[in-house]
Amino acid sequence: MSFSSGLDICSYSQFPDEDEVLLPAGTKFLIQKIECEDIQDKYSIHIKLLAKNNILQQQLDKTDCVTTMQLANGELDYLDIEILLKYVKVNLSLTIIDLSHNRIDEKAAEALVDILKSNKTITTLQLTSNQLYDKGAEVLGNALKVNTTLTTLNLRDNGISVNGTDALGDALKANQTLTNLNLAYNRISHEGAEVIANALKVNHTLTTLNLGVNQISDKGAEALADALKFNLTLITLDLHRNLITEKGAQALADGLKANKTLHTLNLRYNKISDPGAEILAEALKVNQTLNTIYLKSNTISDKGAHALSDMLKVNQTLTSLYLEDNQIYDKGAQALADTLKFNQTLITLDLHRNQISDKGAEAFGDALIVNQTLNILHLYMNQISDRAVEALSYKLKVHQACTTVTFRDNEIFAKETEAFADAFRHDPTITSVHLADDAMMDFGIEALGQELGVRRAPTLPNSTSDRIIDTRGNVLADKLQVHEIVTTLNLQHNQISDEGVQAVADTLKVNQTLTTLYLQNNQISNKGAKTLALALKVNQTLTTLDLEHNQISNRGAEALADALQVNQTLTILNLGCNSISGKRAQVLADALKVNTFLTSLDLGHNEISDKGAQSIADTLKVNQILTTLILSKNEISDKGAKALAMALKVNRNLTTLDLQNNQISYKVTEAFSDALKVNQTLTTLNLATNQISTKGAEIIGKALKVNQTLIALDLSSNNILDKGVEALSNTLKVNQTLTTLGVWYNGISEKGAEALAEALKVNQTLTTLDLNCNKISDKGAEVLADALKVNKTLTTLNLIANQISDKGAEALADALMINETLTALNLDKNQITEKGIGALSDAVKFRQPVTTLCLLQNQISAKEAEVLANTLEVHETLTTLSL
């Protein structure tokens, strides 16, 4: 029995050392045995679960129309998979299931087989780190022989050996859809590799194969190399950490001479020395398709580097060569550098963690003055001195070389930061610095400095390779203090904690140009928030501060609230996805009674509850500047929502209110209805994913007959059903302001679609209608199509996952021949075949204004999709076609 069967209560038990689970009501089980221990006066009841009304089941009951299901790390067992099977059978939109890191064994795999045999939509199945072993692999292999939709299967780390590989090999011979197979970290050995290799000679679909860490050795490499001579589809082959020596490299080299499709070969962490490198180099003089080869952590020295450099003088396809962590000295580096003077295709060369000193670095400096194609050269963790770094940086700057060179080493950090600062001073056009999603560690700032010093464009592109930590954040902050032009700094998605943000805060105290600071998705807690708050009391230029997805709780919110009472420039503050409670939301609310500059506040995904909502509502009655308020997913129920609705009767400036994903019922819609009848400023109201129901939709519908300002209303996922949408449709016949209506996932059938269609024939303002994930079927599509023949305002219609087949598609196609305003039509995840798609294609060709047509995951083959794409290629206005 898994903990997903119920609530883990062992920490609350009198027996905390034991596993104890609280089972939900309705769980069916059989009592197998009762034991009594007189000494401890304790009874042990042993049960066998027959069916589980468990947490997974409860989640699935609330879930519909999802495309991706993330169930990793859930300790799911075979009973959970059986529950999942029932859900998958009725879900027509699910494409990705992630079941990694669970307890899925052979028995659970058998339930998965039923899913793979019956389901027609799932394309990706992630099963990393489970307990499948050979028997589980065998049952999955049998399923793959009949499955016609799965394209990605991840079986990494499942204890699969040669027997399980046999079944998967047989499957690859028959399967015609699988393109990506991951078998890394198993035990398939050279025998399993031979089985897979034989399958590759026949298979015509697999493009990516990962066999890393499987002890396949030279014998397995030889079998795979032989397969490369025949296979016509494989693009990526990963054989890292597999004990491959020169013998295996020789075989792979022979395979590469014949192969015409492989683009990437990963041979990291093997035992390839100079002879192996020489053999591979000779093969690459002939091969015309491989563009990336990984040779990290082998035993290649200068001799092997010489051979590879000779190859680069001839080869015209290789763009990335990874030689990090080998035994290359200056002579090998000089040979590679000399080659760069002639080579015009290599983009990335990684030589970090070798034995290169100043002499080798100097050779690269000379080469990069001439080379016009290399973008990235990694030389960090070598033996390059301060003097060489300074000389190379100067040389690159003077000659305006285009390459980013990285020297990561603590001993030369001072010179790196000087290079960064110097680059900043010499480029007077930099206004925006983006270091988002970077991970910039030791060498990152220097690399950025090099790029800033030589780039020709006035804006800096996002870096994507490294991540900023606190030390380098300090350096960056120091340089910004004296820079006079930068207005935007983007540091989102890094590893900046309180220490790093201290440096940024110090910068804000003196900097007089920065207006926008993005710090979302870092590791900033209350201490960091307090330092930023102190800076905001002094700073006179910052207008936007984004702290979403950090670790700020009540103390940090208090400090920021205190700053808001003093600050006179900040207009946008994002504190979403932190841990701010209702009590501290009250402190922020009090600050807004004083602050007269903040126009947008995002508190979404916190814990402000009704108490916080009531405090904010009181503020809205007096605040005269706030225009946008985000309170999504905050455990707000009717009490808090009612307070906000009452505030809207008085407030004269709020234009956007987002309350999606709370616990608001139809009972409070009366208060919102009253507010909408008198409020003259609110333009956007989001109540999606609450409990509004049919009754609530009817009440809001009546208000919109009077309201003349609301332009966007989202009531999606509220179970409003046909009756609710009928009420809204009646409103659309008289309302003259609403332009966007969201009613996705509301159980709407053709009856509700018919009511909307009648409204669209009359309405003259609605431009966007979202009906995704309902049940309108062909009949609903037909009535909407009739409306489109008359309607002259709708530009976007979303009908994803609505059980529409060719009949409905043809009706919509006919409408497009007449309609002159619709530009975007989304019909993803329906049941449209070649016939219906052909009709839509003809319509789009005939009517030029259509710019977006989405038809993903319908019943059309790859060949048919290609024909359609080619047909529409000449269309003058179509900018987006999804097939």
NORNORKA-V975091 format. One line per field, one symbol per residue. phi: phi as a letter, one per 40 degrees, with the letter a starting at -180 (. if undefined). A space follows every 50 residues. Layout:
BEGIN
phi = ???
END
This chain:
BEGIN
phi = .ccccaccbccbccbccbcbbccccgccabccabbbbcccfbbbbcbbcc abcbcdccccccbagcbbbcbcfbfcbcccccccdccccbcbbcbbbbbc fbbcbdccccccdccccbcbbcbbbbbdfbbcfccccccccccccbcbbc bbbbbdfbgcbccccdcccccccbcbbcbbbbbcfbbcfccccccccccc cbcbbcbbbbbcfbfcfccccccccccccbcbbcbbbbbcfbgcbdcccc cccccccccbbcbbbbbcfbbcbddccccccccccbcbbcbabbbdfbbc bdcccccccccccbcbbcbbbbbcfbbcbccccccccdcccbcbbcbbbb bcfbbcbdccccccdccccccbbccbbcbcfbbccddccccccccccccf cbccbbbcadcbddccccccccccccbcbcbbbbbcfcgcbcccccccdd cccbcbccbbcccbbbbcbddccccdcdcccbcbbdbbbbbcfbbcbccc cccccccccbcbbcbbbbbcfbbcbccccccccccccbcbbcbbbbbcfb bcbccccccccccccbdbbcbbbbbcfbbccccccccccccccccbbcbb bbbcfbbcfccccccccccccbcbbcbbbbbcfbgcbdcccccccccccb cbbcbbbbbcfbbcbccccccccccccbcbbcbbbbbcfbbcgdcccccc dccccbcbbcbbbbbcfbfcfccccccccccccbcbbcbbbbbcfbgcbc cccccccccccbcbbcbbbbbdfbbcfccccccccccccbcbbcbbbbbd fbgcbdcccccccdcccbcbbcbbbbbdfbbcbdccccccccccccbccc bbbbbcfbbbccccccccccccccccbcbbbbb
END
